[in-house]
Amino acid sequence: MSQKDAKRGSRRGGGLPLPRFLAIMSLSAFATLAAVVALVALIGGWIYAGAGPAARQDGSTTVILRQGAGLPEIAASLARAGVIRSGAIFIAATQINGAGRHLKAGEYEFPSRASMAAVIDEIRRGEVVHHMVTIPEGLTSEQVVDVLMANDLLSGAAPVPAEGSILPETYEVRRGEDRAEVLQRMMDARDTLLRTLWAQRRPDLPLQTPEQAVILASIVEKETGLPEERPRVAAVFINRLQKGIRLGSDPTIIYGLTGGKPLGRGIRQSELTAYTPYNTYLIDGLPPGPICNPGRASLAAALDPPHTDELYFVASGTGGHVFASTLEQHQRNVEHWRGVERQAKVAAVAGVRR
């Protein structure tokens, strides 16, 4: 090869020397790579911060992230539900901002077109959907289980526990949570409260065990629906127990007849005199068990009632009761309020005839 040919061979691309040609090619490749990276970053940033996918229905999307799910599973669940556009970008974003170590399990409801940034922040802060189950005061244990069984968010079956073993409250539950587990939480809550109230009870109470306090509280619960009356009603029963006077509570008769189901009518005279273990017109002291699940206020009233000398009360016909310290006063109250009831019935009948 001639010297001229060798010199020509050392040049490329329009006569550029080879080293310079290679440098230009390297810079060009780097610029291309940088442009691609910038484009990918731009797209990723848009997917991360921009509006997300539209909800498929109802304006929001519900996703359940199970306990113990890893980052890939979480990303896949969100992408499959149509909450995020890219599982890979979700994983990358949570690793970059450190949120991947703090994502919390639970049920989430994401609004339509929520950004990936908002989705990550919601899961990081654990803003789960809250479902509540309310157990009203005064239900029997069978009725409580009926409430749980009617809730389609829960799963499994729940046995009927002992009467009075549940604390009526509003409880938070998770979708798919086992009904037996929810019921156990209600029972644990009652046990915790009862231990506290028993330790703080009035020292002169004629109650030997916490279970007796629950029995009394259940009677108080069924006797009045007025919160302000519960301590006073409890005091009446405590006074009667201390004096050896029978409790004479109508709700105990009903429980002995129906097991706590509504009687649907007034108590008949024959039922007042018919023996059951729960007929406190005939038995001395407390019945053998609770007649419902008493609430927090009734338990507190039974264990710390005020000091009074009242021994009787009668329904006033206005939602409350009239209290008395002597039998004579009580009989006058009964006669008066029964007369008021009769007059109200006569007026109602007259109104219908018109």
C-alpha positions in Angstrom: 0.0 0.0 0.0 1.3 3.4 -0.8 1.8 6.1 1.8 -1.1 8.0 0.2 -3.4 5.0 0.5 -2.4 4.5 4.2 -3.2 8.1 4.9 -6.5 7.8 3.2 -7.3 4.7 5.3 -6.8 6.6 8.5 -9.6 8.9 7.7 -13.4 8.2 7.9 -16.5 10.2 7.3 -15.6 12.9 4.8 -11.9 12.7 5.4 -12.0 13.0 9.3 -9.1 11.4 11.2 -10.2 8.1 12.8 -9.8 9.2 16.5 -11.8 12.3 15.8 -14.4 10.3 14.0 -14.7 7.8 16.9 -15.0 10.7 19.4 -17.8 12.3 17.4 -19.6 8.9 17.1 -19.3 8.4 20.9 -20.6 11.9 21.6 -23.5 11.3 19.2 -24.3 7.9 20.9 -24.1 9.6 24.3 -26.4 12.4 23.2 -28.9 9.9 21.8 -28.8 7.9 25.0 -29.2 11.1 27.1 -32.2 12.0 24.9 -33.8 8.6 25.4 -33.2 8.8 29.2 -34.6 12.3 29.3 -37.6 11.1 27.3 -38.2 8.1 29.6 -37.8 10.3 32.6 -40.3 12.8 31.1 -42.8 10.1 30.4 -42.2 8.5 33.9 -42.7 11.9 35.5 -45.9 12.5 33.6 -47.2 9.1 34.6 -46.2 9.7 38.3 -47.5 13.2 38.7 -50.1 13.5 36.0 -53.7 12.4 36.1 -54.2 8.6 36.4 -56.6 6.3 34.7 -60.3 6.9 34.8 -62.3 4.7 37.2 -64.1 1.9 35.4 -67.3 2.5 37.4 -68.8 4.6 40.2 -66.2 7.3 40.1 -63.8 5.4 42.3 -61.9 2.1 42.5 -61.6 -0.1 45.5 -58.5 -2.2 46.0 -57.6 -4.6 48.8 -53.9 -4.9 49.6 -53.4 -8.0 51.7 -51.2 -8.1 54.8 -47.7 -9.2 53.9 -47.9 -8.3 50.2 -44.6 -7.3 48.6 -44.0 -4.3 46.4 -44.4 -6.2 43.1 -47.7 -7.7 44.3 -49.0 -4.3 45.4 -48.0 -2.7 42.0 -49.6 -5.6 40.1 -52.9 -5.3 42.1 -53.1 -1.5 41.5 -52.3 -1.9 37.8 -54.8 -4.8 37.4 -57.5 -2.7 39.0 -56.8 0.2 36.7 -55.6 2.6 39.4 -52.1 3.1 38.0 -50.8 3.0 34.4 -47.5 1.2 35.0 -46.5 -1.2 37.8 -42.8 -0.8 36.9 -42.9 3.0 37.3 -44.8 2.5 40.6 -42.1 0.3 41.9 -39.4 2.6 40.7 -41.1 5.7 42.2 -41.6 4.0 45.6 -38.0 2.9 45.7 -36.7 6.4 44.8 -38.9 8.3 47.3 -38.5 5.6 50.0 -42.2 4.9 50.3 -41.8 1.3 49.3 -40.8 0.4 52.9 -43.9 2.0 54.4 -46.8 0.9 52.3 -49.7 -0.4 54.5 -52.1 -3.2 53.9 -55.9 -2.7 53.9 -58.8 -1.6 51.7 -58.4 1.5 49.7 -60.8 3.6 47.6 -59.0 5.7 45.0 -60.9 8.5 43.2 -61.0 8.4 39.4 -57.9 9.8 37.7 -55.9 10.0 41.0 -52.3 10.5 40.2 -49.7 7.8 41.0 -48.1 10.2 43.5 -51.5 10.6 45.3 -52.0 6.8 45.3 -48.6 6.2 46.8 -49.1 8.8 49.4 -52.5 7.4 50.4 -51.1 3.9 50.8 -48.0 5.2 52.7 -50.3 7.0 55.2 -52.6 4.1 55.5 -55.8 5.9 54.6 -57.8 2.7 54.4 -61.6 2.5 54.0 -63.3 2.4 57.4 -66.3 0.1 57.8 -68.3 0.3 61.0 -70.7 -2.2 62.7 -72.9 -0.8 65.4 -74.3 -3.1 68.1 -77.2 -1.3 69.9 -77.4 -1.5 73.7 -79.8 -4.0 75.1 -79.6 -6.7 72.3 -79.5 -10.3 73.3 -76.4 -12.3 72.2 -78.5 -14.1 69.6 -79.6 -10.7 68.2 -75.9 -9.5 68.1 -74.9 -12.5 66.0 -77.9 -11.8 63.7 -76.5 -8.3 63.1 -73.1 -9.8 62.3 -74.5 -12.4 60.0 -76.5 -9.8 58.1 -73.3 -7.8 57.4 -72.1 -8.9 53.9 -68.7 -7.3 54.4 -67.8 -10.1 56.9 -67.1 -13.7 56.4 -67.5 -17.0 58.3 -70.0 -17.8 61.0 -70.1 -16.7 64.7 -71.4 -18.8 67.6 -73.9 -17.3 70.0 -71.9 -16.4 73.1 -73.1 -16.2 76.7 -75.7 -13.6 77.4 -74.2 -10.3 78.6 -70.7 -11.1 77.4 -70.6 -8.5 74.6 -70.1 -4.8 74.9 -72.5 -2.9 72.6 -70.5 -0.3 70.7 -69.6 0.8 67.2 -66.7 -1.3 66.0 -64.5 -0.9 63.0 -64.2 -4.0 60.8 -62.3 -5.0 57.7 -63.8 -6.3 54.5 -63.6 -10.1 54.7 -62.9 -10.2 58.4 -64.1 -13.3 60.1 -67.3 -12.8 62.1 -66.0 -14.9 65.0 -63.0 -12.6 65.3 -65.2 -9.5 65.3 -67.4 -11.1 68.0 -64.3 -12.0 70.1 -63.2 -8.3 70.0 -66.6 -7.3 71.3 -66.3 -9.8 74.1 -62.7 -8.7 74.9 -63.9 -5.1 75.1 -66.6 -6.0 77.6 -64.1 -7.9 79.7 -61.7 -5.0 79.7 -64.3 -2.4 80.7 -65.8 -4.7 83.3 -62.5 -5.2 85.0 -62.0 -1.4 85.2 -65.5 -0.7 86.5 -65.4 -3.5 89.0 -62.1 -2.2 90.5 -63.7 1.2 90.9 -67.1 0.0 92.2 -69.0 1.6 95.1 -67.7 -0.4 98.1 -71.0 -1.2 99.8 -72.7 -2.8 96.8 -74.6 -6.1 97.5 -72.8 -7.7 94.5 -70.4 -10.5 95.0 -69.0 -10.9 91.5 -68.5 -9.0 88.3 -71.0 -11.4 86.7 -73.7 -10.2 89.1 -73.0 -6.6 88.1 -73.6 -7.6 84.5 -77.0 -9.2 85.5 -78.0 -6.0 87.3 -76.8 -3.8 84.5 -78.8 -5.8 81.9 -82.0 -5.2 83.9 -81.2 -1.4 84.2 -80.6 -1.4 80.4 -84.0 -2.8 79.6 -85.9 -0.8 82.2 -85.1 2.7 80.8 -84.0 4.2 77.5 -83.1 7.5 79.1 -79.4 7.9 79.8 -80.0 10.2 82.7 -82.2 7.7 84.5 -79.9 4.7 84.5 -78.0 5.6 87.7 -81.3 6.3 89.5 -82.9 3.0 88.3 -79.7 1.2 89.3 -79.9 2.8 92.8 -83.5 1.6 93.2 -82.5 -2.0 92.5 -79.4 -1.8 94.7 -81.6 -0.5 97.6 -84.1 -3.3 97.1 -81.3 -5.9 97.1 -79.9 -4.5 100.3 -83.3 -4.5 102.0 -84.2 -8.0 100.7 -87.1 -6.7 98.6 -87.7 -8.5 95.3 -86.7 -6.6 92.2 -90.1 -6.9 90.5 -88.8 -6.0 87.0 -91.1 -6.6 84.0 -88.2 -7.1 81.5 -87.0 -10.1 83.5 -90.5 -11.7 83.1 -90.4 -11.1 79.3 -86.9 -12.7 79.1 -88.1 -15.8 80.9 -91.0 -16.1 78.5 -89.3 -15.3 75.1 -85.6 -15.4 75.7 -85.3 -11.7 75.0 -87.5 -11.4 71.9 -90.2 -8.7 72.0 -93.4 -9.9 73.7 -95.5 -7.7 71.3 -98.1 -7.0 74.0 -98.5 -6.2 77.6 -97.6 -8.8 80.3 -100.7 -10.8 81.4 -101.6 -11.2 85.0 -101.1 -15.0 84.6 -97.5 -14.4 83.4 -96.8 -12.2 86.5 -97.6 -15.1 88.7 -96.1 -17.9 86.5 -92.8 -19.2 87.7 -89.6 -18.9 85.6 -86.1 -18.5 87.0 -86.2 -14.9 85.6 -89.5 -13.8 87.2 -88.2 -11.3 89.7 -91.7 -10.9 91.1 -91.4 -14.4 92.5 -87.6 -15.0 93.0 -85.4 -13.4 95.6 -82.4 -11.4 94.4 -81.0 -11.4 90.9 -82.1 -13.8 88.2 -79.6 -16.5 87.1 -78.1 -14.6 84.2 -78.2 -11.3 82.2 -81.3 -10.6 80.1 -79.4 -8.7 77.4 -76.0 -7.2 76.7 -75.9 -3.9 78.7 -74.0 -0.9 77.4 -71.2 1.1 79.0 -73.5 3.5 80.8 -75.7 0.8 82.4 -72.6 -1.1 83.6 -71.2 2.1 85.1 -74.6 2.8 86.7 -74.8 -0.6 88.2 -71.4 -0.4 89.8 -71.5 3.1 91.0 -75.1 4.2 91.6 -75.9 7.3 93.6 -76.9 7.0 97.3 -80.7 7.4 97.4 -83.6 6.0 99.5 -85.8 5.3 96.5 -87.3 1.8 96.2 -89.9 2.2 93.5 -90.5 3.7 90.0 -93.3 3.6 87.5 -93.4 4.6 83.8 -94.7 8.2 83.4 -96.1 7.6 80.0 -93.7 10.3 78.6 -90.7 8.1 78.1 -89.4 8.4 81.7 -90.2 7.2 85.2 -91.5 8.6 88.4 -89.6 7.5 91.5 -90.8 7.0 95.1 -89.2 6.1 98.4 -92.3 4.6 100.1 -95.0 2.1 98.9 -97.7 4.6 99.6 -96.1 7.2 97.4 -95.5 4.7 94.7 -99.1 3.6 94.7 -100.3 7.1 94.4 -97.9 7.6 91.4 -99.2 4.4 89.8 -102.8 5.5 90.2 -102.1 8.9 88.8 -100.1 7.8 85.8 -102.5 4.9 85.0 -105.3 7.5 85.0 -103.2 9.6 82.6 -102.8 6.6 80.3 -106.5 5.9 80.4 -107.4 9.5 79.5 -104.9 9.4 76.6 -106.5 6.2 75.3 -110.0 7.7 75.5 -108.8 10.8 73.7 -107.2 8.7 71.0 -110.3 6.6 70.4 -112.4 9.8 70.3 -110.0 11.2 67.7 -110.4 8.1 65.5 -114.2 8.2 65.7 -114.2 11.8 64.4 
